[in-house]
Amino acid sequence: MRFIHAADFHLGYQQYGSKDRFNDFSRAFLHVVEQAVDRQVDFVLLAGDLFEKRTVEPLAMRVAVDGLDALRGAGIPVVAIEGNHERPYYGDQYSWVDFLDGLGYFRLLTPRFEEGRAILEPHGDAGGAYVDLPSGVRIYGIKYYGAAIGRVVRLFAEALAEMDHGGVDFVILAVHAGLEGQMPRYSGTLALNDLAPLKEFVDYLAMGHIHKPYAVDGWIYNPGSPETCSMEEVAWPERGYYLVDARPGQEPTHRAELIVPPRRPFYSLPLEVDTLTRPEVLYAAVQELIRGRGDEVDPHSRPVVELVLKGVLSFNRADLDLDHVQDLLDKAWTPLIKPRVRNQTRPAEFEMVVEAKTGRRDLERAVLRELVGQDQRYRLAADAWTRVALEVKRLSLEGAAPEAVIDLLRQSQADLLPEEKEAG
Ligand SMILES: [Mn+2]
């Protein structure tokens, strides 16, 4: 017995306002559908966030229905739970995933609660908490409950212990929730302790919600997002969907293989700038990064690219031509969207010890010297450049002609930066 467990397709997401990205998300879903049909799986389990938005756009619904139709045509049952992205505005309203359940495209599962107890009923006209498939598999589902999930799982476990699992060979529970410890700064998650009471009854815990993949203790599985929903995801291990072979009665009871579907390339290039003393050196380092990635243009899969500048910039930020950096990235790969350059550099520390009796003139000189010295290019001749700066100030206050100021700067540059005579 074989099934596919996938989650977080986010159909309809027009990332970066790009139609191509909308199509990428559609393609990821249709690819998994195709795999399900080709591999003749017994069923498909969708663990939430099939859609990006609670208000599903017609084109996104069209893609969902196309995929679900193909599964129906191949006789492959689909079981689903509702994620936070597709839940209706108010608790009990009808959502677009309820709509698909109503049309019989999949069976949407979640328990009902009555007088502080979870009610686990088989799926019928009014929904339900579980479904029994002919293959001897029982699937339970719990939709997204946000911060209440700990309490919901506790009530669910109590109700589960009362259930008769006679004739059931393999039990799956699908939950749309985070798991503690998998992502930093993530609230409303389940702890392993919350899940422990379920282990006695559940062979395979099918999670969705967190886009980062994980597998815990041979029974908790989270496939992650089949497409890339944000640049952050690029740094994570490969993610996709699980193809699971269940072998009830054997040890282990199942084997889950994480399969990575084809995906548009995303490049996030970090560049430490601390030792890059001049703009030209920084541009050369960008070129080096590009070459390291293989600067071949693939017209069929133009990447999404970002460059992140990190560290302390040792020259004036105003001298860094970010448009030029963008051009370098653009020329190398013709990215799908304009490459983004994120400047996360910190300015150099500025700290001065001033003696109380320092006069205004000395103070001014000291501040200028410190500022000049922060730029690697001027640091060696900081005293001389400080004199130039004070001279420019004097000329300006005296109302000297602009040409005189320019002459002074040109001459200083020639004297102090001989190797950069051409650049000025
Ligand atoms: Mn989610």
Boltz pocket constraint, residues with backbone or C-beta under 6 A from the ligand:
constraints:
  - pocket:
      binder: B
      contacts: [[A, 48], [A, 49], [A, 83], [A, 84], [A, 85], [A, 176], [A, 208], [A, 209], [A, 210]]
      max_distance: 6.0
